[in-house]
Amino acid sequence: MREKESKRTYPNRRRHAAACLIVLATALAALLGAHVSWSATDDVYAPLKRQLAENGIARSQVASAFDQCGPPLYKVIAATFRLREGKLNYDQFLEPGPLAKARRFQELHASTLRQAERQFGVDRSVIVAILLIETQFGSYTGKTPTMGVFATFALMDGKAHRDIVWALLAPKERKHWGREAFDEKLLKRSQWAMGELDALMRWSAAHGTNPNSLHGSVMGAVGWPQFLPSSMMKFAQDGNADGLTDLYTAEDAIHSIANYLRGHGWAQAKTSSEQEAVIHTYNHSQPYVRTVLEVASRIRSS
């Protein structure tokens, strides 16, 4: 008798459990402030796929890349709002240890640096200074999935996605930014990221690589010189003539930075202010610019 009763009431229990899960999921969405309009079975990247296909990227390449992309990196996007360029300690690169490291690198790669200097007309010491400050000669190039971070930034033209990131910010960050400025910043970054995502796909197609194989900074910069995909497309060089353009090697990184600086007017930059303006295109931070030139001056005179 108990067995029959158990069988008779079990479906109700199962429906009750399912209802509880729905309530829990709804409560979690409300907690995150997400108000997400898609379901778990929706393709969150569908708008990006359509745009890339309209841009002329092969649909098969787009589909394969996003199949491996993983879920949106909302926490990474939230973390970028904690970055304060003015609080970065650039003076650390003027300490004896980093300067000694820069001098050793300059000696070790003297031949490559001379070649790049002759070919592109760029001061070798400036190239070394940039490599020191960006990644300390490849010591740390970042671990954030490049494809994933650009795809997530590109989604930020949707309010539901911005709501998720907003909910992930600490109260002091929300107060610092304010919702209007927060939305404005992410809308601009969405447009920027879509362009970088397009460049990444084209780079991967041209070089026969998987866009999901790249990892770098939380802003999508990769390799020793921390190039964005758009810069890779325009300025990356095969410095060691091995048939591959690999920004994780010294030779290619050196020639690529030299090509970038030439492309932004280094040869015409005769005064200190003109040289600062060129380096400012590499990183829009005046402390960064001043540190690059100071490091270059110190290792040049040694």
C-alpha positions as CSV (number, residue, x, y, z in Angstrom):
1,M,0.0,0.0,0.0
2,R,2.8,2.4,0.9
3,E,4.6,1.5,-2.3
4,K,1.6,2.4,-4.4
5,E,1.1,5.6,-2.6
6,S,4.7,6.5,-3.2
7,K,4.4,5.9,-6.9
8,R,1.2,8.0,-7.0
9,T,2.7,11.0,-5.2
10,Y,6.2,11.0,-6.7
11,P,5.3,13.0,-9.9
12,N,4.0,15.8,-7.7
13,R,7.2,15.9,-5.8
14,R,9.2,16.1,-9.0
15,R,7.0,19.0,-10.3
16,H,7.5,20.7,-6.9
17,A,11.3,20.3,-7.2
18,A,11.2,21.7,-10.7
19,A,9.2,24.6,-9.5
20,C,11.7,25.3,-6.8
21,L,14.5,25.3,-9.3
22,I,12.7,27.8,-11.4
23,V,12.1,30.1,-8.4
24,L,15.7,29.8,-7.4
25,A,16.9,30.7,-10.9
26,T,14.6,33.6,-11.1
27,A,15.8,34.9,-7.7
28,L,19.4,34.5,-8.8
29,A,18.8,36.5,-11.9
30,A,17.1,39.2,-9.9
31,L,20.1,39.2,-7.4
32,L,22.5,39.8,-10.3
33,G,20.3,42.5,-11.7
34,A,20.6,40.7,-15.0
35,H,17.0,40.5,-16.3
36,V,18.3,38.3,-19.0
37,S,15.9,37.8,-21.9
38,W,17.5,34.8,-23.4
39,S,17.2,31.2,-22.2
40,A,19.9,28.7,-21.5
41,T,19.4,27.2,-25.0
42,D,19.7,30.5,-26.8
43,D,22.9,31.4,-28.7
44,V,24.2,34.4,-26.8
45,Y,26.8,35.1,-29.5
46,A,24.3,35.0,-32.4
47,P,24.4,38.7,-33.1
48,L,28.2,38.7,-33.2
49,K,28.2,35.7,-35.6
50,R,25.7,37.5,-37.9
51,Q,27.8,40.7,-37.9
52,L,31.1,38.9,-38.7
53,A,29.4,36.9,-41.5
54,E,28.1,40.2,-42.9
55,N,31.6,41.6,-42.7
56,G,32.7,38.8,-45.0
57,I,34.2,36.3,-42.5
58,A,33.5,32.7,-43.6
59,R,30.5,31.3,-41.8
60,S,32.4,28.0,-41.2
61,Q,35.3,29.9,-39.5
62,V,32.9,32.0,-37.4
63,A,30.9,28.9,-36.3
64,S,34.1,27.0,-35.4
65,A,35.6,29.9,-33.4
66,F,32.5,30.5,-31.3
67,D,31.9,26.7,-30.7
68,Q,35.2,26.9,-28.7
69,C,34.7,30.3,-27.2
70,G,33.0,29.4,-23.9
71,P,30.5,31.5,-22.0
72,P,30.8,35.3,-21.7
73,L,33.6,36.6,-19.4
74,Y,31.4,39.0,-17.4
75,K,33.8,39.0,-14.4
76,V,36.7,40.0,-16.6
77,I,34.8,42.9,-18.0
78,A,33.8,44.0,-14.4
79,A,37.5,43.8,-13.4
80,T,38.5,46.3,-16.1
81,F,36.5,48.9,-14.2
82,R,39.0,48.6,-11.4
83,L,41.9,49.5,-13.6
84,R,43.4,52.9,-12.8
85,E,46.2,53.9,-15.2
86,G,47.2,56.7,-12.9
87,K,47.8,54.3,-10.0
88,L,50.2,52.1,-11.9
89,N,53.8,52.2,-10.6
90,Y,55.9,53.0,-13.6
91,D,58.8,54.0,-11.4
92,Q,59.5,50.4,-10.8
93,F,61.0,50.1,-14.3
94,L,63.6,52.7,-13.4
95,E,65.0,50.6,-10.5
96,P,68.5,49.0,-11.0
97,G,67.1,45.5,-11.4
98,P,64.7,46.2,-14.4
99,L,67.3,48.5,-16.0
100,A,70.0,45.8,-15.7
101,K,67.5,43.3,-17.3
102,A,66.9,45.7,-20.2
103,R,70.7,46.1,-20.8
104,R,71.2,42.4,-20.8
105,F,68.3,42.0,-23.3
106,Q,69.8,44.7,-25.5
107,E,73.2,43.0,-25.5
108,L,71.7,39.5,-26.1
109,H,69.6,40.7,-29.1
110,A,72.0,43.4,-30.4
111,S,72.1,42.0,-33.9
112,T,68.3,41.9,-34.3
113,L,67.9,45.4,-32.7
114,R,70.5,46.9,-35.1
115,Q,68.7,45.3,-38.0
116,A,65.3,46.7,-36.9
117,E,66.8,50.1,-36.3
118,R,68.3,50.2,-39.8
119,Q,65.1,48.8,-41.5
120,F,62.5,51.0,-39.7
121,G,64.5,54.0,-38.5
122,V,63.5,53.5,-34.8
123,D,65.8,53.9,-31.8
124,R,66.6,50.4,-30.6
125,S,66.6,51.6,-26.9
126,V,63.0,52.7,-27.3
127,I,62.0,49.2,-28.6
128,V,63.8,47.6,-25.6
129,A,62.1,50.1,-23.2
130,I,58.6,49.2,-24.5
131,L,59.3,45.5,-24.2
132,L,60.5,45.9,-20.6
133,I,57.4,47.9,-19.6
134,E,54.8,45.9,-21.5
135,T,55.7,42.3,-20.5
136,Q,59.3,42.4,-19.1
137,F,60.5,40.6,-22.3
138,G,57.7,38.1,-22.3
139,S,57.8,37.2,-18.6
140,Y,54.1,37.8,-18.3
141,T,51.9,38.2,-21.4
142,G,48.5,37.5,-19.7
143,K,46.2,34.6,-19.3
144,T,42.8,36.0,-20.4
145,P,41.3,34.3,-23.5
146,T,41.6,36.9,-26.2
147,M,38.6,35.7,-28.3
148,G,36.4,35.4,-25.2
149,V,37.2,38.9,-23.9
150,F,36.5,40.6,-27.2
151,A,33.3,38.6,-27.7
152,T,32.1,39.6,-24.3
153,F,33.0,43.3,-24.7
154,A,31.2,43.2,-28.1
155,L,28.0,42.0,-26.4
156,M,27.9,45.1,-24.2
157,D,25.7,46.9,-26.7
158,G,22.9,44.9,-25.0
159,K,21.5,46.3,-21.8
160,A,20.9,42.9,-20.3
161,H,24.7,42.1,-20.6
162,R,25.6,45.5,-19.1
163,D,23.2,44.8,-16.2
164,I,25.1,41.6,-15.4
165,V,28.4,43.5,-15.3
166,W,27.0,46.3,-13.3
167,A,25.7,43.9,-10.7
168,L,29.3,42.4,-10.4
169,L,30.8,45.8,-9.5
170,A,31.5,46.6,-5.9
171,P,29.4,49.4,-4.4
172,K,32.3,51.8,-4.4
173,E,32.9,51.1,-8.2
174,R,29.3,51.8,-9.0
175,K,29.5,55.1,-7.0
176,H,32.7,56.0,-8.8
177,W,31.3,55.5,-12.3
178,G,27.6,56.1,-12.0
179,R,25.3,54.1,-14.3
180,E,25.2,56.6,-17.1
181,A,29.0,56.8,-17.5
182,F,29.3,53.1,-17.1
183,D,26.8,52.4,-19.9
184,E,28.5,55.0,-22.1
185,K,31.9,53.4,-21.6
186,L,30.7,49.9,-22.4
187,L,28.7,51.0,-25.5
188,K,32.0,52.5,-26.9
189,R,33.9,49.4,-25.9
190,S,31.4,47.3,-27.6
191,Q,32.0,49.0,-31.0
192,W,35.7,48.9,-30.4
193,A,35.7,45.2,-29.5
194,M,33.6,44.3,-32.6
195,G,36.3,45.8,-34.7
196,E,39.0,43.9,-32.8
197,L,37.1,40.7,-33.0
198,D,36.8,41.1,-36.8
199,A,40.6,41.7,-37.0
200,L,41.3,38.6,-34.8
201,M,39.2,36.4,-37.1
202,R,41.0,37.8,-40.2
203,W,44.4,37.4,-38.6
204,S,43.6,33.8,-37.7
205,A,42.4,33.0,-41.2
206,A,45.4,34.6,-42.9
207,H,47.9,32.8,-40.6
208,G,46.1,29.5,-40.2
209,T,45.7,29.8,-36.4
210,N,42.9,29.2,-34.0
211,P,41.6,32.5,-32.5
212,N,40.9,30.7,-29.2
213,S,44.6,29.8,-28.9
214,L,45.6,33.3,-28.0
215,H,45.7,34.5,-24.4
216,G,46.7,38.0,-23.2
217,S,45.6,41.0,-21.1
218,V,42.1,41.7,-19.9
219,M,41.8,44.2,-22.7
220,G,42.8,41.7,-25.4
221,A,46.4,42.6,-26.0
222,V,48.7,39.7,-26.8
223,G,52.4,38.8,-27.1
224,W,55.5,40.4,-25.9
225,P,54.6,43.8,-27.3
226,Q,50.9,43.5,-26.2
227,F,49.4,44.2,-29.6
228,L,45.7,44.3,-30.3
229,P,44.5,42.3,-33.3
230,S,44.1,45.5,-35.4
231,S,47.8,46.3,-34.7
232,M,48.8,42.8,-35.5
233,M,47.1,43.0,-38.9
234,K,48.9,46.3,-39.7
235,F,52.3,46.1,-38.0
236,A,53.2,42.5,-37.0
237,Q,56.4,41.3,-38.6
238,D,58.3,38.0,-39.2
239,G,61.5,39.3,-37.7
240,N,63.4,36.0,-37.9
241,A,62.2,35.1,-41.4
242,D,61.0,31.7,-40.4
243,G,57.8,32.0,-42.3
244,L,55.7,32.6,-39.1
245,T,54.7,35.8,-37.4
246,D,54.9,35.0,-33.7
247,L,54.7,37.9,-31.2
248,Y,55.8,35.5,-28.5
249,T,59.4,35.5,-29.9
250,A,62.0,38.3,-29.4
251,E,62.8,38.8,-33.1
252,D,59.2,39.1,-34.2
253,A,58.3,41.3,-31.3
254,I,61.3,43.7,-31.9
255,H,60.6,44.1,-35.6
256,S,56.8,44.5,-34.9
257,I,57.3,47.3,-32.4
258,A,59.7,49.0,-34.8
259,N,57.2,48.8,-37.6
260,Y,54.5,50.1,-35.3
261,L,56.5,53.2,-34.3
262,R,57.6,53.9,-37.9
263,G,53.9,53.6,-38.9
264,H,53.0,56.3,-36.4
265,G,55.6,58.8,-37.5
266,W,58.8,58.1,-35.5
267,A,61.1,59.0,-38.4
268,Q,59.5,62.5,-38.5
269,A,59.5,62.9,-34.7
270,K,62.6,65.1,-34.1
271,T,61.7,66.8,-30.8
272,S,61.0,65.2,-27.4
273,S,57.3,66.3,-27.6
274,E,56.9,64.7,-31.1
275,Q,58.5,61.5,-29.9
276,E,56.2,61.5,-26.9
277,A,53.2,61.9,-29.2
278,V,54.3,58.8,-31.2
279,I,54.7,56.6,-28.0
280,H,51.3,58.0,-26.8
281,T,49.7,56.1,-29.6
282,Y,51.1,52.9,-28.1
283,N,49.7,53.6,-24.7
284,H,47.5,56.6,-23.9
285,S,49.2,57.3,-20.6
286,Q,51.6,60.1,-20.0
287,P,53.4,58.4,-17.2
288,Y,53.9,55.4,-19.5
289,V,55.3,57.7,-22.3
290,R,57.7,59.4,-19.9
291,T,58.9,56.1,-18.5
292,V,59.6,54.6,-21.9
293,L,61.7,57.6,-22.9
294,E,63.5,57.6,-19.5
295,V,64.3,53.9,-19.7
296,A,65.6,54.3,-23.2
297,S,67.8,57.2,-22.2
298,R,69.3,55.3,-19.3
299,I,70.1,52.1,-21.2
300,R,71.3,54.1,-24.2
301,S,73.9,56.0,-22.2
302,S,75.2,52.9,-20.3
